[in-house]
Amino acid sequence: MTARLQAQGLAVAWAGQTPLLTGLDIALTPGERVGLVGPNGSGKSSLFLTLAGVLPAAAGGVEIDGVPVRPGTFNPSVGLVFQQAEDQLFCPTLAEDVAFGPRNLGLTGAALEARVAEALALCGLTDLAARPVHHLSGGEKRRACIAGVLALRPRLLLLDEPSAALDLRSRRRLITLLSGMEQTLVVASHDLEMILDLCSRVIVIDAGCIRADGPSAEILGDRALMEAHGQEVPASLAPYGDRTLCTPYGDRFINLSP
């Protein structure tokens, strides 16, 4: 089976700067869901830009379904959802924003309308099609960004901190939406409980390279590994004695420690 994503010897760097990441070897299978974990500044967002072809690789290369990613060219097979929704939403209404990508692929008329309706329905946004994007809630903006990407029918979805600043209801709705996706997903997040919910595999990056790659519960439950790379073991994986000062709230634990 051809890998959905194949990166070999990949180095990630901004022009004229020291590489953030080097020697990355990553292979993802079709339909796989992978969590990308690491401290702030470890290069998660820059890696996404390189995988999507926005930022040229400093070394090595990236292939999607065996086809090399060419930096600077539009590649609808890769969908990147930015960390800040405001960086992605720019059209007057939600429907116009979702239509932007497929319109630039050449779709018009009924075909374009059908593609937009499909993406809005998948994300539960049909009733908001005519709403100005700046009138959407935080959770609606997150789903709107995903709808705009899904309208391109990508095979690989890269999501950068998708649950950031969401309330519990919006977060759960987002997790439910992503759980139903057929695409290969890579989710970069500090929300490790969400990673556990969504992803069967976790990759930890820190200090310029991959530090761990394996089953989610095994990697995220390794206290020494997590602490060494600026993370904490998710409460749902912590031994009971380590969370006696936590209380359940919705689908998460709230730390009551002083």
N, C-alpha and C positions, 0 to 999 in steps of 0.2 A: 504494500500500500504506500503510495506517495504521501509524504508528510504534508500536512496543510501548511505549516510554517517550518522552515529550516534555516537556522542561522549558524554559520560556522566561522570560528575565529573572528567574531564580530567585535569591533571597537567602536565606541560611541564618543564623539567629541564635537564641540563647537569650533568653528574656524579659528585657528590661531591659538587654541587653548589645549592644555593637557587633557588626554582622554579621561572621561568619567568612568568608562567601563572598557575592559579589554578581554580578549580571549573567550568571548561568550559562545558556547555551543548549546543551541536550543532546538529541540524538535517537538512539534505538537502534531497530534493526529486529528483527523476530521472529527468535529464534535466534542473535542476535549475542552475541559474548563480548568484553567490554571490561575492560581492566585500569585501575584507578584508582590513580594513583601520586602521592605527595607526602610531604613531611617530616612528622614528628610534630607534631601541633597544627595542621595545615593545614585540617582540617575534614572529613576523609573520613568518619569515623563519624557526625558531625552531618549531613552530606549524606545518608547512608543513612537516618537517622531521618526526615529531611524527605521523601525520596522514598517512604518507607513510610507517611507520614502520621502518624507518632508525634510529630514536632516540626513545628508549623505553619510554613509558609513566611513569611519576613518581607516578601517581595515576590515577584511573579510567581506561577507555578503549575506544577503537575505533572499530566500525564495519562497514564493507562495504557490503551492501545488506544482512545484518544479519549475516555475517561471521566475527568473530573477526580478527583484524589485528595482526599478530604475528611478533613482532620486530625481525629484523635480517634475515627474510625470503623474498625471491623475490615474489612480489605481482604484476603481470601484470595488475590487475584491477585498480591500481592507477598509474597515470602518473605524475611525478614531473618534471617541467621545471625550471631549476635553474636560479637565477638572472644573473649570468655571463655565457654567452654562452660558453666561453672558458673552463669552468669547466665541460661541458657536451660533447663537441665535441673533439674526440681524434683519430679517424681513419684517414687514409691517404686521402680518398675521401668521398664525401657526401654520395654516394650510400653505401659504406662500413659502414659508421657510422649509417645510418638508418637500415642497415641489422643486426647490432650487437645484438640488443634486440631479434628480432624474431629468429635469428640463435641460440641464447641461450635458446629459447623455444623449439628447436628441429626442426625447419623448415629448409628444404634444397631444392636444385634444383629449379624446376619451382614454387613450392609453396612459397619459399623464395623470388624469383624474383618478383612474383606477389604482395606479401605483400609490398615490397620496392617500386615498381612502384605505387601502390595505395597511399601510404603515401606521396610520392614525388608529385604526381598529386594533391592531396588534398591541398598541401601547395604551389602549383605553382612553383615547383622546378625541374620538369622533365628534362628541358634542362641543368641543372647544375649537373646532377648525377655524372659525372666523374670529377668534379672540386675538387681540394684539399680544404679541409675545411678552411685552413688558407688564401685562396684566396677569400673567400666569404665576401660580405659586411656585415655591422652590421645587417641590416634588414634581409638579407638572412640567417645569422647565427641564428637569432631568429626563423625564420621559419624552419630552419634545425633542431633545437632542438625539435620543436613541431612535425616535421615529424618523428623523431626518437622515440618519445613517442607514436605517433599515430600508428606506425607500430606494437605496442604491443596490439592495440585495447582496451585501458583502458576504464572503465566506469566513472572514476572520474579523472579530470585534475586539477592539482594544478599549478598555474603559478605565479612565483615570479618576480615582477616588469618587466613584458614582454615588456613594451614600453620604458624602460629606454634607453636614449641616441639615440633614433631613430629620424630621420628627419620626417617632417610632412607626406610625401608621404609613407614612410615605416610604420609609425604609423597607417595611415589610412588603408593600406593594411593588417596590422596585425589585426586591429579591424574587418575588413570585414571577414578575415579568421576565427577568433574566433566566430563571430556572426553566422557562418554557422555550428558550431559544434553541434553535438547531445549529446555529453557527458555532465555530470554535471561539471560545472566549478567553481573553487574558484580562484579569481584573487586578489593577494596582490599587491597594487600599491599606489604610491603618485599621480598618474595621475588620478585625480578624474573625469575629463571630460570623460576619457575612461571608468571608472567605470560606469558613468551614461549611456554611450552608450551601454555597454554590459550587465550590471547587474540590475536586478529588486530589489535586496535586498543587504543591506550593513550591515556588522558586524564591529563595532569599538572596538578595544582592546587597553588598556592602563593601566599602573600601575598594571599589574598582572591579569586582568580579562576582561570580556566582559562588555563594558560600554554602548553599544547601539546595537540594532538588529531590523531592520525594512526596510520598503520601501526605495529605494535609494534616491529619491528626497526629501523625508521627513527627512531622517537622514542627508544627505549632505547639505540640505538647512537650517539646524538648526545652526545659527551662534554661539550661546552660546555653544552648544555642540561641534562644530568643534573647536572653539578657546580653549575650556577647554582641548582638547586632541591634541593640536599642529597642527591643520589642518585649512584650509581656505575653505569657501563656494566657490564651483566652479563658475566661472564667469557667466556661462549660467543660474545659479540659483540665482545670486545676484540681488537685486532690481536695477532698472535702475540707480538710483542716486548713487549707490555704484560702478558703473563701467563707470562713465563718463570719466575717465582718461584711459580707456582701448580701444584698437582698434582691430577689427577683423583681424585675419591673418590665412588664410586657414580655418580650422575647429576649431580654438581656439581663445582665446582672449590674447593679449599681454598687460601687465600692463605697462602703461607709467608714473605711479606716480613716483615722485622723491624719 
